[in-house]
Amino acid sequence: MTIKEALKEESRDATSPFGGVGGGLKDVLAAARDTKALMIGSGVLRHVPEMFREQFPGRKAIVVADGNTWRAAGKDVFELLENAGVRQENAFIYTAPELHAEYGCVEELVARLKNTDAVPVAVGSGTINDLVKLSSHLTGRQYLCVATAASMDGYTSFGASITANGAKQTFNCPAPQACLADTDVMGKAPAEMTAAGYADLFAKITAGADWILADRLEMDAIDSKAWDMVQGDLNDALSDPEGVKNGNSAAIGKLIQGLMMSGFAMQWLQSSRPASGAEHYFSHLWDMEQHRHNGRYVSHGFQVSIGTIAETALYEQVLNTPMENLDIEAACRNWQTLPELDQQIHAIFKDSGFLERCLNETHAKYITCEQLAQQLRLLKERWTDIKQAVGAQLVPYETARQRLQSAGAPTEPGQIGISGERLRRTIVHAPFIRNRFTALDLAVRTGKMSEWLDALFGFGGRFYRGRG
């Protein structure tokens, strides 16, 4: 059952608004390892006290927000809990003018939580949710999430994406025990945040293509349950980019349902594989490089939008290459030894602060020349099936551009301060930061990376002179 179907069923069962006692959401939540209750809809913010009491009976609450999310919904949540007689600590409000998911902010919240046994109520979007998720885990408790923007898929996901020691890292920690998303609140969020959420969900298209590729080459088998959670209703969730841009409640409802479903898939698999492919590496690398545009950090969703466009263009080159004629001997002759690869990584990342991570991730997925030959033979044998399956998963490049633009997301690298030269460099460097097989690894292992990049960035290419 999809979330959408569960919500329809839920609307006919007013006695069980949170799926806790036989409601429609129970079937969906059965696959979730951590989250026991979910509510999405117009005006559902008023149900926060009921949800808290049902999930954390007799416990004290502590609302966690920043200045913006306190004004958006945090103050209302605090007052709703107070008026309902739920015991509370004073709210914990981050005061930084530009809050980021950094480990220092986790330590700040952990210090506060160690002085209370209260259950955190995270009121916010990606940053607040990740900070509370990890802080709650480190202090041995669960939490309730009140989503304020349809801006990303991490609300119900396993793990928190936090910058620590100069590198963006995913820390293993449970998803919230309960999550509530009021589409009226989300409709008032800044348009850029909703556009970022649309882009993050749209990225599941290329992420799915990467998983198909890894599955067919016996690198990472597709889990059918996780696949269906993300891909099952993806087209419907992405069907109204204009409505998303205009803050339409129905369009945002579909979008947040799709994002929540991606989170559940990650919960189920305890991995981001169902929702994240090479397009996410662009964002992670730019975050690790402390990239800013006009003096400000660029949102994850906007970075992923450019990553999705770039990977869609790369897949055009992949699918237009007759892999059945691939010269395996030539690819093996040019295959780097591990010491040679280490030397290259040192040259690229020696002053980055995340050299060790890149070495570890690359070593974990390195294969010998003999293994490479075996994998490339498999690629040639299965190319017809791979080409058909990946081609059916992707949308055409121009379609991707048009739909992302319609939602308000960037589609040209320059819109987020990335030059064409830097985009090309990112494509070359990104495979080193994650031990996961994607189209980028295919480009490296077939020896086609330079050829495909020359086609994309050379005269007439998709990114000629930075055009994206």
C-alpha positions, 0 to 999 in steps of 0.5 A: 500500500502506498502512503497515498492509499493509506491516507485515503483509508485513514480519512475514513477512519477518524478513530485512528489518525496516526496508524497506531491502532489498525489505521491504514498507515499501519501497513505502510509503517510495518516496513519501517524499522523506526517510525511508528506514526505518520500524518500528512495533510491540511491542518494536521498541526493541531494533532501534535499533542495527540500524536505525542501522547500516543507515542510517548505517554507520560513523557515530557517534551522539548521543542527544538527549532531555529529562528525561522522554524520557530516562527513558521510552526515552532511557537504554535507547536509549543503552545498546542502542547502547553494548552493540551497539558503536555509537560515541557522544557523550555524550547531549544532554539538555535540562534545562528543566522545561517544554521547548518548541519554541523557536528558542533551544533549536534554537541550543543543540543546533546549538552542540553538533552543530557540535562533532561529526559524530555523527548525532542520535538524537532520543528523544521526541515532538513537541518533541524531534523538531522541535528535532532536525529543524531542528538537524540540517538547520542542521548538514547531516546527517540523523537517526534518530527514536525516537518515545515517544508517539503524540501528533502527526503530525510524526514523519515530516513535512517541516518543523519547527514552531518558535516564533521571534520570537514567532510559531509558524513552520514551517521547511523541513527534511527529515523523519528518515531513519529512524523507529522507534516501539515501541507498548509505550513509547508505551502507557506515555506520559501518557494526555494525550499519546495523547489529543492524538495522537488529536485531531491525527489526528481533525483530518484530517477537517476538514482534508480538508473544507477541502481539498475546498472549496479544490479545488472552488473552484480554489484548491488542487488535491487531490493524490490520492497525498497524499489517499489517504495521509491519508484512506485508512485514517483511519476505521480508525485512529480506530476505537477511541478508548476503546482509545487512552485505555486504552493498548491496544497495538493501538489505539495501533498503529493511531493511530501508523500513521495519524499516520505516514501523515499525515507521509508525505503532508506529506513527499510534497507538501512541505506540511502541506496534506494534514493541516492545515486551519483547525482547526490555525490555532486552535492556532497562534494560541493558541501565538503569543498564549502561551496558558496554562491553569492556568499551563501551555501547552496541548498542540497536540493539545488545542488542535486538538481544540477547533479541530476541534469549532469548525470542525465546528460552523462547517461545519454553518452552511456546509452549511445555507446555500443558497449557490445563492441567495448575493447576489454583488453584496452580498458584493462591495459589502462586500468590503474593499480592501487598505488597509482590510484592512491597517488592520483587521490593524494594529488587531488585531495591532499589539501582538502581535509577529506583525503583519508575518506576518499582513500578509504572509500576508493579502496573499498570498491577497487577491483583487480584487472582480472575482476575488471575484465570479468565485469566488462564481459558481463557488461557486454553480454547484458548490454541489450538488457541494461540499455533497455532497462536504464533507458526506460527508467530515465527521462529525456534531458530536455524533459528533465530540464523543463520539469525542474525549471517549472518547479523553480529549481536550477538547471544551469551550473552557473545558477548556483555558482558552478562553472563548466570547468568545475562541473567537469572536474566534479564529475571526475572527482566524485567517484572517489568520495563514495563506495557505491557503483554508479554511472561514474564508475562505469565511465572510469572502468570502461575507460570512456570518461574522457571521451564522454566528457569531451562530448559533453563539454566540447563544442556543441555539447550539453555543457559547452562553455558552461551551458547546462 
